Amino acid sequence: MRADKWKSVVISVENYKMLKRLSKRNHRTLSGQFAHILEVYVKQNLREVLELSAEDVYPAEDVYPAEDV
């Protein structure tokens, strides 16, 4: 798998089952359904999405977790 094109995500089993049911109902793959949901969200909330700063999208603590000292 190309790391520059695809990424893995972790979701709860409950959300996975919901996504799987939605994707089956809509004749999409799991990744296709997730992308569709994200696309719809962005279209409906474009102003909020555009106002996100890089820190909102990529918080430093997520990228570089603080070490317990």
C-alpha positions as MATLAB code, in Angstrom:
seq = 'MRADKWKSVVISVENYKMLKRLSKRNHRTLSGQFAHILEVYVKQNLREVLELSAEDVYPAEDVYPAEDV';
ca = [
       0.000    0.000    0.000;
       1.324    3.461   -0.891;
       1.724    5.492    2.306;
       1.544    8.744    0.347;
      -1.909    7.797   -0.991;
      -3.585    5.688    1.716;
      -3.693    5.836    5.517;
      -5.191    3.569    8.139;
      -7.536    4.924   10.777;
      -8.866    3.453   13.986;
     -12.570    3.703   14.757;
     -14.746    2.040   17.358;
     -16.402   -1.261   16.485;
     -19.794    0.431   16.805;
     -18.854    3.092   14.230;
     -17.282    0.450   11.965;
     -20.521   -1.546   11.953;
     -22.524    1.590   11.184;
     -20.143    2.525    8.354;
     -20.339   -1.010    6.996;
     -24.168   -0.955    6.984;
     -24.206    2.457    5.273;
     -21.677    1.374    2.664;
     -23.637   -1.768    1.871;
     -26.901    0.172    1.569;
     -25.261    2.761   -0.705;
     -23.274    0.231   -2.782;
     -19.932    1.755   -1.792;
     -16.736    0.399   -0.321;
     -15.996    1.282    3.305;
     -13.411    3.839    2.219;
     -15.778    5.177   -0.429;
     -18.541    5.636    2.149;
     -16.169    7.346    4.575;
     -14.960    9.672    1.803;
     -18.576   10.441    0.845;
     -19.511   11.289    4.451;
     -16.468   13.548    4.751;
     -17.226   15.245    1.427;
     -20.840   15.931    2.468;
     -19.674   17.279    5.832;
     -17.146   19.608    4.201;
     -19.732   20.919    1.719;
     -22.217   21.588    4.525;
     -19.607   23.168    6.822;
     -17.225   24.749    4.334;
     -16.808   28.017    6.222;
     -15.884   26.193    9.432;
     -13.513   23.854    7.582;
     -11.749   26.759    5.865;
     -11.256   28.499    9.211;
      -9.341   25.540   10.641;
      -5.729   26.342   11.300;
      -2.924   23.853   10.788;
      -2.803   23.463   14.591;
      -6.500   22.489   14.608;
      -5.940   19.879   11.929;
      -2.573   18.584   13.153;
      -2.247   19.279   16.889;
       1.364   19.043   18.006;
       0.508   16.581   20.775;
      -0.929   14.141   18.216;
       2.148   14.294   16.033;
       4.679   14.350   18.845;
       3.138   12.898   22.016;
       4.530   14.337   25.236;
       6.868   11.987   27.030;
       6.161   11.085   30.624;
       9.067   12.417   32.642;
];
